[in-house]
Structure formats: structure tokens, C-alpha cells
Amino acid sequence: MSLTVPPAKNYTSPLASVPTVWDSTPVEGNRMIVCEIDWGTMGGTNNCVNINLQNNSYANFSQIVALAVDNSQSGADIQFIFPDTAETTTVPAYTPKTIVPVFTNMTQFYVSAPNASTEDISRFSIHNSLPPPVSIPTTQEQNVAAVNSIGISTSGSQAVVASSVNGTMEALYIQHALNADAAGANVVWTLKDGTGKTVAVGTDVVGYASGTEQTSVGESFTLSGINVRFNQGLVFSWTSNQILGGSFYSVNAYYRTP
């Protein structure tokens, strides 16, 4: 079997080896430290949290070889940054408990969640010995907001998700039934969160035949497999142009909290 190698360049930096401690027995025995970061209060959502075991730990803790991370209560990815090995370990949003091996010779590191909202919480434990692997599947449970038969013959807006809710949009389906008897009849609609961020936008046009009422029925928007954060709920707004009574939209939003 032949192997094709693309054009290559030499790695320019020196290749230096450094000791690792993952298989070393800690002198203090097997220990763990439990941490919880509330991103709304600890460091702020745009800042790193500095974890320094020499400053914060009450017990001797000579090495870090693993993390047990539960990010199921956070809609943002969490990053663990180890400066000495230039290693960044990322655990995705909504991930349940998972064991992450760590390669560092320090007892200090940084934790970051650049896209966190104020209600996100990340929990993890720091281990000085390597625990057995753990595999827990991520839940597929979702919340759903379904608003049917929104009358849109005049311009207006309709709350889809309450303003008290923050979350991550994972799927969105919008359907319409529009009546018109004039050329150029259309509806321009938007779905925004409570901060004014646009989640989706579209235009639906009704076909026109002179002197005859026309009806347009179908999907306006279908999107799944997404991860879009929203804050302070979701509001569906529209501007109607020559649309007759009996016209309506239905909006179905599937999301997770926080």
C-alpha cells in the first residue's frame, strides 16, 4: 500500500523533553480538591479564574494529574489552561461528568469560559492520582416553546420564551399561512432575544394573480443542530404588508437552559 505525504516543512522550535508526573505516586497519598465556579460572580464571564493550590489549598497537594469535570449546568465550553506545558483542555457545554488527564508539573492553572452567561456554573475536582475513566452520555433532553396561530394581518410582536429565561437554542421551526389579494404582499419577521440579538430573520411573499385572493402555506424557517445562546427570552416580531385577516404564524423553539 502506497502512502502519499504532502509537502512538509521542518518543525522550527527545539524539541525538548520535560518530566511528567501522571504515573507518580503522590507523597501525600491519593487526594482530591472540589471546586465550583459560578461564572456570574467569580471573576466575571470574560475573565479567567486563577487556581493556585499553593495559595488556596489547606492540605499538601504535590501534583495535578487529572480533572473530573461536570459542565452540565453550563451552556458555555470551559477551558483549563496549563502555562508550563502550553496545554489547553476544553470540555464542551452541557457535558456531564468526564475524567480529563492533565499533563503539567505545576500546581497552578487557569480556568476560562469565554461565552459564559451569568447563570452558568461549572464544577470540577482536581486529582493528584489518575482515577478510572468515566463515560456518561450527554442528555438529549430539551425545553420546547410552541406558539401557534399568531395572527399577523397587522404588524406586531409575540413573546415565544419568557424574558426570565436564558438558554441555548438548538432547533427552530417556523410555519406560516398567509392570505393576500394584492401584488407585493409580504411579511418580514425576526426572532430576537431580550437584549436585541437577532437569532433568525426572514421574508415570506404571497404570490399574486390579478383580482384573486392568494394563499401561501408552508415552512418559513427550519434549522436544527445549532447552538446559539440567547438571553432574556425570545420575541417573534413581524411587519405585514397588504396581508389579509386569517393569516398566521406558528413558532416552535427547542432549547436548553441555562
N, C-alpha and C positions, 0 to 999 in steps of 0.2 A: 504494500500500500504506500503510495507516494504522499508526501507531506509538503504543502506549499507554505513557505514562510514569507510574509510581506517584507518590504524594505525596512531595515532596522537601523537604529542609532544606538551607540553605546550609552549606558547609564552614566551620567556625568559626576554624580556625587560619590564620595568614598563609601564602600560597603563595610561598615563597622559592626561588629557583633557586640551585644551587651548581655549581661546575665539576666535570667528570668527567674521568678520565684513561684510560679504557679504550682510546681511539684515539690516545693519546700515545706517541711513541717514547721508550723509557727511555734516559737518558743513558749508562747502564752497559752497554747492549746487552741482547739477549734472555737472560734468566737464569731459573732455577727453583730452588726450595728444596724438598727432600723431607722429609716428616715422617711419623712413625708414633706413634700413641697407643695404648698398652696400658692399657685402662680399669681393669685390676686393680691397676696400680702407679702410674700417672701421674695424680695429682690425685684418685684415688678415683672411684667410679661416680656419686657425687652432686654432684661439683664440676665447674666449668668449668676448662678449660686455657687459660691466657693465652698467646697467641702475639704476641710483640713483636719485630719484625725489627731494631729499633734496638739491642735489648739482646742478642739471641741470634745474630744473623747476623754472620758474619765478613766478608762482602763487601757492597759498596754495593748497596742494593736500594731504589730510589726510589719504586716504586708496586706496588700489587696490583691486577690486572685480571681474574684468573681462578684457579680451583682445578681440579685434576684429582683427583677423589675416587674411591677404591676402598674401599667399605664392605662388600665381600662376605664378610669374616671377622667381621662384627658382626651380632648379632641385634637390635640397637637402632638406631633412627634417630639420625643425627648432625646437629647444628645448628652452623652457623657464624654468629656474631653480630658485626655491624659497628656499633659505637656511633655513629659520626658520621652515618651515613645511616639508622640505625634499621632496618637490613635484616637479616633472618634467613633464611638459606638452609638448607633441610632436605633431606638425602639419605636416602632410606629404608633400612631394614635390608636386608642381603644384596645391595645394589646394586653391580654391578661398575663398572669404570672409567667415569666420566662427567665431561664438562667443564662447569663451572659458571661463567658470567660473574659478576664481582663489581663492585659499584659502591661505591667508598669512596675517600676521599682520605687515609686513614691507612695506616700500615704496622703496625697493631696490631689484633688481633681476638680473639674468644673462641670456644672450641670446647666443645660440650656434648653429652652423650648421656645424658639423664635416666634411661632404662630399661636402661642397660648392665649386664651382668654382668661378673664379674672376668675371664672368659676372652675377652671381646670385644676386637677390635683394629681400629682404623680407620687407613687410610693415605691420604695426600693430598700433592700437590705444589702449591706456591704459584708463580704465574707473574706476571712483570712485563709480559708481552705476551700477546695473545689467541691461543691455539692453535686449530687447526681443530676443529670439532665431532667428537665420538666417540660412537657409539651401539653399546653392547654389550648384548644381551638378557640379562635375569636368568635364571639357570639354574633349571630346574624339578626338578632332582634332589632326592630326599628320602631320608631313612632310614626304615625301617619296623621296628616291633616287633610281632610277631604271637605271641600266646599263646593256644593253642587248648585246648578241653576242660578248663577249670579246674573241678574238682569242688567243688560248693558246698553239699552236703547239710548240712554243718556250717559255722559261721561261721569266717572266716579271712582271709588276705591272700595276694597273689601279686605278686612284682616283675614289672613289664612292661618297664621300661627300667632299666638298671643304675644304681646310685647314683653312679657316677663320671661320668655324662653330664649335661650341661646343654644345653638347646636351646629350640626354639620349636615348639610343637605347631601343625600346620597342618590335620590331619584326624583324626577319631576315629570308629571304628565298633565297637559292642559288640553281640553277639548272645547269645541265651540259649535253653536248652531245660530247662524246669522241670517236675518231676513232684510231685504232691501229692494227698492223699486227705482233706483236712480243710479246713474253712472258715477263711478268713483267712490261708491260706498265702501267703507273700511273701518277697521278698529285697530288702533295702535295700543299695545298693552305692555306693561312692565311688571316684574316681580322684584321688589326691593326689601332689604331688611330695615329695621328701625333706625339704623344710622345713615340710611340713604344709599347703601351699597347695592348696585344692581346685580341680581342673581340671574335673571333672564329677561329678554325683551323680544317682541315680535310684532308683526303686522299681518292681519288677515283681511283679504279683499273679497268682496262678493261680486260674482260675475253679473253682467247686465245685458238684458235683452229689452229693447225699447217697449215700454208700456206693459211690461210683465214683471210681477214680483218674483225675485230670485231668492233661493235659499242655499247657503253654504254650510255643510255639516262635516265635521271631521276633527282630526288632531291638529292643534296649533303648535304643540311643542312636546317632544318626548326625549328624555335624557335620563340615562341610568349609569351606574358605575362611576359616579363622581364623588368628590369630597370637597365641598365648598362650605366654609364657615359662614355663619350668619349670627348677628347679634340683635337683640331686642325685637324678635319676632319677624314675620314676613307679611307684606302687604301687596295685594294684587290691585293695580291701578290701570285704567283704560281711558282712552279718548275715542268717542264714537263720531263717525261722520256719515250722516244720512242712513243710519241704521233704524229699522222699524221695531215696534214692540214685539214681544215674544222671543227676542234674541237673548242668548245667554252663554256664559262660560262655566266650565267646571274645572277646578284646580285640585290636584292630588299631589301632595308633597310628602316624601318619605325621608325621615331624618333621624339622627341620633342626638342625644344630649349627654354631656354638656356641649 
